[in-house]
């Protein structure tokens, strides 16, 4: 019995037209077989008939049929035609709901109750005043120098490093980090102390998978980085929020049950304060005495606008302190390159886990970044961007001080932590500001107890034109006054 041809043109029209014609024909036949429209043992229409119905050449149809025969979906019988193979169909057509598969039983969903999720506003760049954090001013990305580095990374001298499945990090990139970036943080290590990751986020996930056991007490800053809370909670950690004041993390509040302490000491996320020298030394002493590890997330320490960055905690104890760095704030978030500096034993364990997730950070990205750093392009780009951000910081703090003269804004980072006046709440201000084309981040996002953060907002200046910083902040101040109402 020949297979029905009624649905052929309808199914063919439903296949995306971006595919080559023979692939569209092949996909159409596969769908007719999988849905049971063409059943096992049935003879399919001739290539001439299909070509006429679909409005394509007979050669196109024959190419698709030959591929389906080779793949076992169809079989050819001499002088009889082409038939649907006996084992190629399914008993019942799949449904939109997933058939009889109980996906709730199969999917293991990470449980992070009560922790809010960081949301990104789609097409944030279309708003008049995008005073948000976590984004980058694309105009300052060195397109020409980066493209040159990518081209070089694909040349004969670098092709294997860029395109092979190496399973190890690019030593040229590690050497550049050891030579031009880590020494400025007071860190001097060997190659085996460094691991390249897909940004600091993956580094956190690898560390949590490797170090955190269910029930471990993991200290997080309060307020602090919300994604870190998600990462540790999803691994079964018991989060211990520790307050932050004008000297950073209150180290005295740590308990003896601490297993791991996550901190952002250079520019605390989100308050931007720097952990004081005394507390840095206290943290190291506590870690040694109580036998816990410290994860130092140093995500934007290079963006310091007055004086020099404070040396990393890891410079005092490179064995007990695990150092995380990222190129996201310094170059661009989309580059997705970060690194971990730690004891070689931990680096080997992290590399083993990474291998069975995605093996390695793309080789071409690693080699291009290494060449980009080696010829000085990274340093020049960083200095130019930092100079521009320093101007924006001056404009932003000067504007806000007209209304909030007593608030202190540390000179660094990419955002300001603003305490709202009495009567104004974060949710109302954020909503009203967005209606005026002003994007800011709510304070509730960063606190263990959301109610505590209702009196704060985070105002970024990294992705907005310098000339729009002051008008945007003046408009925000008007919104805040109205919300006090």
KAZIBEL-V634540 format. One record per residue. N is the residue number from 0. RES is the residue in one letter. PHI is phi in whole degrees, -180 to 180 (none if undefined). Layout:
n=N res=RES phi=PHI
n=N res=RES phi=PHI
//
This chain:
n=0 res=X phi=none
n=1 res=X phi=-73
n=2 res=X phi=-72
n=3 res=X phi=-68
n=4 res=X phi=-111
n=5 res=X phi=-63
n=6 res=X phi=-89
n=7 res=X phi=-58
n=8 res=X phi=-67
n=9 res=X phi=-66
n=10 res=X phi=-66
n=11 res=X phi=-62
n=12 res=X phi=-65
n=13 res=X phi=-81
n=14 res=X phi=-80
n=15 res=X phi=-50
n=16 res=X phi=-74
n=17 res=X phi=-72
n=18 res=X phi=-76
n=19 res=X phi=-59
n=20 res=X phi=-59
n=21 res=X phi=-68
n=22 res=X phi=-70
n=23 res=X phi=-63
n=24 res=X phi=-64
n=25 res=X phi=-60
n=26 res=X phi=-63
n=27 res=X phi=-60
n=28 res=X phi=-64
n=29 res=X phi=-59
n=30 res=X phi=-65
n=31 res=X phi=-64
n=32 res=X phi=-73
n=33 res=X phi=-64
n=34 res=X phi=-84
n=35 res=X phi=85
n=36 res=X phi=-65
n=37 res=X phi=-110
n=38 res=X phi=-96
n=39 res=X phi=-58
n=40 res=X phi=91
n=41 res=X phi=-77
n=42 res=X phi=-85
n=43 res=X phi=-85
n=44 res=X phi=-59
n=45 res=X phi=-66
n=46 res=X phi=-62
n=47 res=X phi=-64
n=48 res=X phi=-65
n=49 res=X phi=-63
n=50 res=X phi=-62
n=51 res=X phi=-65
n=52 res=X phi=-68
n=53 res=X phi=-92
n=54 res=X phi=74
n=55 res=X phi=-126
n=56 res=X phi=-74
n=57 res=X phi=-65
n=58 res=X phi=-64
n=59 res=X phi=-61
n=60 res=X phi=-65
n=61 res=X phi=-65
n=62 res=X phi=-60
n=63 res=X phi=-64
n=64 res=X phi=-65
n=65 res=X phi=-61
n=66 res=X phi=-66
n=67 res=X phi=-72
n=68 res=X phi=-67
n=69 res=X phi=-63
n=70 res=X phi=-84
n=71 res=X phi=90
n=72 res=X phi=-80
n=73 res=X phi=-124
n=74 res=X phi=-136
n=75 res=X phi=-105
n=76 res=X phi=-113
n=77 res=X phi=-52
n=78 res=X phi=59
n=79 res=X phi=-119
n=80 res=X phi=123
n=81 res=X phi=-113
n=82 res=X phi=-124
n=83 res=X phi=-72
n=84 res=X phi=-64
n=85 res=X phi=-60
n=86 res=X phi=-98
n=87 res=X phi=-93
n=88 res=X phi=-100
n=89 res=X phi=-115
n=90 res=X phi=-67
n=91 res=X phi=-127
n=92 res=X phi=-71
n=93 res=X phi=-66
n=94 res=X phi=-111
n=95 res=X phi=-64
n=96 res=X phi=-82
n=97 res=X phi=97
n=98 res=X phi=67
n=99 res=X phi=-99
n=100 res=X phi=-81
n=101 res=X phi=-89
n=102 res=X phi=-67
n=103 res=X phi=-62
n=104 res=X phi=-77
n=105 res=X phi=-91
n=106 res=X phi=-80
n=107 res=X phi=-96
n=108 res=X phi=-89
n=109 res=X phi=-59
n=110 res=X phi=-105
n=111 res=X phi=-133
n=112 res=X phi=-63
n=113 res=X phi=80
n=114 res=X phi=-97
n=115 res=X phi=-71
n=116 res=X phi=-108
n=117 res=X phi=-70
n=118 res=X phi=-108
n=119 res=X phi=-105
n=120 res=X phi=-77
n=121 res=X phi=-60
n=122 res=X phi=50
n=123 res=X phi=-58
n=124 res=X phi=-70
n=125 res=X phi=-84
n=126 res=X phi=-81
n=127 res=X phi=-61
n=128 res=X phi=-133
n=129 res=X phi=-81
n=130 res=X phi=-92
n=131 res=X phi=-109
n=132 res=X phi=-113
n=133 res=X phi=83
n=134 res=X phi=-115
n=135 res=X phi=-132
n=136 res=X phi=-81
n=137 res=X phi=-62
n=138 res=X phi=-66
n=139 res=X phi=-97
n=140 res=X phi=-77
n=141 res=X phi=-78
n=142 res=X phi=-54
n=143 res=X phi=-62
n=144 res=X phi=-68
n=145 res=X phi=-68
n=146 res=X phi=-63
n=147 res=X phi=-63
n=148 res=X phi=-66
n=149 res=X phi=-64
n=150 res=X phi=-61
n=151 res=X phi=-63
n=152 res=X phi=-66
n=153 res=X phi=-101
n=154 res=X phi=-75
n=155 res=X phi=-58
n=156 res=X phi=-72
n=157 res=X phi=-125
n=158 res=X phi=-58
n=159 res=X phi=-67
n=160 res=X phi=-63
n=161 res=X phi=-83
n=162 res=X phi=-112
n=163 res=X phi=-80
n=164 res=X phi=-87
n=165 res=X phi=-86
n=166 res=X phi=67
n=167 res=X phi=-130
n=168 res=X phi=-75
n=169 res=X phi=-73
n=170 res=X phi=-65
n=171 res=X phi=-65
n=172 res=X phi=-68
n=173 res=X phi=-60
n=174 res=X phi=-65
n=175 res=X phi=-66
n=176 res=X phi=-63
n=177 res=X phi=-68
n=178 res=X phi=-89
n=179 res=X phi=-113
n=180 res=X phi=-118
n=181 res=X phi=-65
n=182 res=X phi=-59
n=183 res=X phi=-66
n=184 res=X phi=-100
n=185 res=X phi=79
n=186 res=X phi=-110
n=187 res=X phi=-128
n=188 res=X phi=-136
n=189 res=X phi=-95
n=190 res=X phi=-57
n=191 res=X phi=-70
n=192 res=X phi=-93
n=193 res=X phi=-124
n=194 res=X phi=-128
n=195 res=X phi=-90
n=196 res=X phi=-132
n=197 res=X phi=-81
n=198 res=X phi=83
n=199 res=X phi=-67
n=200 res=X phi=-63
n=201 res=X phi=-67
n=202 res=X phi=-58
n=203 res=X phi=-62
n=204 res=X phi=-64
n=205 res=X phi=-63
n=206 res=X phi=-65
n=207 res=X phi=-64
n=208 res=X phi=-63
n=209 res=X phi=-87
n=210 res=X phi=-108
n=211 res=X phi=-92
n=212 res=X phi=-110
n=213 res=X phi=-55
n=214 res=X phi=93
n=215 res=X phi=-61
n=216 res=X phi=-87
n=217 res=X phi=-111
n=218 res=X phi=-79
n=219 res=X phi=-128
n=220 res=X phi=-72
n=221 res=X phi=-133
n=222 res=X phi=-73
n=223 res=X phi=-162
n=224 res=X phi=-73
n=225 res=X phi=-67
n=226 res=X phi=-66
n=227 res=X phi=-65
n=228 res=X phi=-60
n=229 res=X phi=-62
n=230 res=X phi=-60
n=231 res=X phi=-73
n=232 res=X phi=-65
n=233 res=X phi=-65
n=234 res=X phi=-93
n=235 res=X phi=91
n=236 res=X phi=-72
n=237 res=X phi=-94
n=238 res=X phi=-74
n=239 res=X phi=-120
n=240 res=X phi=-70
n=241 res=X phi=-118
n=242 res=X phi=-62
n=243 res=X phi=-119
n=244 res=X phi=-124
n=245 res=X phi=-72
n=246 res=X phi=-114
n=247 res=X phi=96
n=248 res=X phi=-58
n=249 res=X phi=-82
n=250 res=X phi=-60
n=251 res=X phi=-63
n=252 res=X phi=-84
n=253 res=X phi=-69
n=254 res=X phi=-102
n=255 res=X phi=-70
n=256 res=X phi=-83
n=257 res=X phi=-61
n=258 res=X phi=-103
n=259 res=X phi=-150
n=260 res=X phi=-125
n=261 res=X phi=-100
n=262 res=X phi=-144
n=263 res=X phi=-120
n=264 res=X phi=-76
n=265 res=X phi=-72
n=266 res=X phi=-133
n=267 res=X phi=-57
n=268 res=X phi=-95
n=269 res=X phi=-110
n=270 res=X phi=-73
n=271 res=X phi=76
n=272 res=X phi=-74
n=273 res=X phi=-102
n=274 res=X phi=-62
n=275 res=X phi=-66
n=276 res=X phi=-56
n=277 res=X phi=-61
n=278 res=X phi=-71
n=279 res=X phi=-62
n=280 res=X phi=-68
n=281 res=X phi=-62
n=282 res=X phi=-63
n=283 res=X phi=-65
n=284 res=X phi=-63
n=285 res=X phi=-63
n=286 res=X phi=-62
n=287 res=X phi=-72
n=288 res=X phi=-68
n=289 res=X phi=-98
n=290 res=X phi=58
n=291 res=X phi=-127
n=292 res=X phi=-104
n=293 res=X phi=-117
n=294 res=X phi=-103
n=295 res=X phi=-101
n=296 res=X phi=-92
n=297 res=X phi=-107
n=298 res=X phi=-69
n=299 res=X phi=-147
n=300 res=X phi=-61
n=301 res=X phi=-71
n=302 res=X phi=-91
n=303 res=X phi=-114
n=304 res=X phi=-104
n=305 res=X phi=-142
n=306 res=X phi=72
n=307 res=X phi=-117
n=308 res=X phi=-60
n=309 res=X phi=-68
n=310 res=X phi=-55
n=311 res=X phi=-65
n=312 res=X phi=-60
n=313 res=X phi=-62
n=314 res=X phi=-69
n=315 res=X phi=-89
n=316 res=X phi=-149
n=317 res=X phi=-75
n=318 res=X phi=-94
n=319 res=X phi=-92
n=320 res=X phi=-101
n=321 res=X phi=-100
n=322 res=X phi=-102
n=323 res=X phi=-113
n=324 res=X phi=-128
n=325 res=X phi=-147
n=326 res=X phi=-94
n=327 res=X phi=-61
n=328 res=X phi=-79
n=329 res=X phi=-93
n=330 res=X phi=-124
n=331 res=X phi=-174
n=332 res=X phi=-60
n=333 res=X phi=-70
n=334 res=X phi=-66
n=335 res=X phi=53
n=336 res=X phi=-129
n=337 res=X phi=-135
n=338 res=X phi=-157
n=339 res=X phi=-118
n=340 res=X phi=-119
n=341 res=X phi=-161
n=342 res=X phi=-58
n=343 res=X phi=-55
n=344 res=X phi=-62
n=345 res=X phi=-71
n=346 res=X phi=-58
n=347 res=X phi=-65
n=348 res=X phi=-66
n=349 res=X phi=-65
n=350 res=X phi=-64
n=351 res=X phi=-63
n=352 res=X phi=-66
n=353 res=X phi=-60
n=354 res=X phi=-57
n=355 res=X phi=-95
n=356 res=X phi=-109
n=357 res=X phi=-143
n=358 res=X phi=69
n=359 res=X phi=-160
n=360 res=X phi=-64
n=361 res=X phi=-46
n=362 res=X phi=-60
n=363 res=X phi=-66
n=364 res=X phi=-68
n=365 res=X phi=-62
n=366 res=X phi=-69
n=367 res=X phi=-62
n=368 res=X phi=-66
n=369 res=X phi=-62
n=370 res=X phi=-68
n=371 res=X phi=-62
n=372 res=X phi=-76
n=373 res=X phi=-65
n=374 res=X phi=-89
n=375 res=X phi=89
n=376 res=X phi=-64
n=377 res=X phi=-64
n=378 res=X phi=-62
n=379 res=X phi=-64
n=380 res=X phi=-65
n=381 res=X phi=-62
n=382 res=X phi=-63
n=383 res=X phi=-66
n=384 res=X phi=-68
n=385 res=X phi=-65
n=386 res=X phi=-61
n=387 res=X phi=-67
n=388 res=X phi=-65
n=389 res=X phi=-63
n=390 res=X phi=-64
n=391 res=X phi=-64
n=392 res=X phi=-62
n=393 res=X phi=-61
n=394 res=X phi=-64
n=395 res=X phi=-65
n=396 res=X phi=-68
n=397 res=X phi=-63
n=398 res=X phi=-68
n=399 res=X phi=-71
n=400 res=X phi=-67
n=401 res=X phi=-65
n=402 res=X phi=-107
n=403 res=X phi=-126
n=404 res=X phi=-66
n=405 res=X phi=-91
n=406 res=X phi=-83
n=407 res=X phi=-105
n=408 res=X phi=-119
n=409 res=X phi=-57
n=410 res=X phi=-82
n=411 res=X phi=180
n=412 res=X phi=80
n=413 res=X phi=-127
n=414 res=X phi=-156
n=415 res=X phi=-118
n=416 res=X phi=-99
n=417 res=X phi=-112
n=418 res=X phi=-84
n=419 res=X phi=-77
n=420 res=X phi=-71
n=421 res=X phi=-56
n=422 res=X phi=99
n=423 res=X phi=-102
n=424 res=X phi=-116
n=425 res=X phi=-57
n=426 res=X phi=-64
n=427 res=X phi=-68
n=428 res=X phi=-65
n=429 res=X phi=-62
n=430 res=X phi=-66
n=431 res=X phi=-65
n=432 res=X phi=-66
n=433 res=X phi=-63
n=434 res=X phi=-63
n=435 res=X phi=-96
n=436 res=X phi=84
n=437 res=X phi=-111
n=438 res=X phi=-107
n=439 res=X phi=-138
n=440 res=X phi=-102
n=441 res=X phi=-75
n=442 res=X phi=-70
n=443 res=X phi=-57
n=444 res=X phi=-59
n=445 res=X phi=-100
n=446 res=X phi=-104
n=447 res=X phi=-63
n=448 res=X phi=-108
n=449 res=X phi=-56
n=450 res=X phi=-61
n=451 res=X phi=-65
n=452 res=X phi=-90
n=453 res=X phi=-67
n=454 res=X phi=-98
n=455 res=X phi=-133
n=456 res=X phi=-138
n=457 res=X phi=-112
n=458 res=X phi=-116
n=459 res=X phi=-95
n=460 res=X phi=-140
n=461 res=X phi=-84
n=462 res=X phi=-121
n=463 res=X phi=-115
n=464 res=X phi=-56
n=465 res=X phi=-56
n=466 res=X phi=-70
n=467 res=X phi=-99
n=468 res=X phi=-64
n=469 res=X phi=-64
n=470 res=X phi=-58
n=471 res=X phi=-64
n=472 res=X phi=-72
n=473 res=X phi=-64
n=474 res=X phi=-65
n=475 res=X phi=-64
n=476 res=X phi=-61
n=477 res=X phi=-66
n=478 res=X phi=-63
n=479 res=X phi=-63
n=480 res=X phi=-62
n=481 res=X phi=-65
n=482 res=X phi=-73
n=483 res=X phi=-69
n=484 res=X phi=-8
//
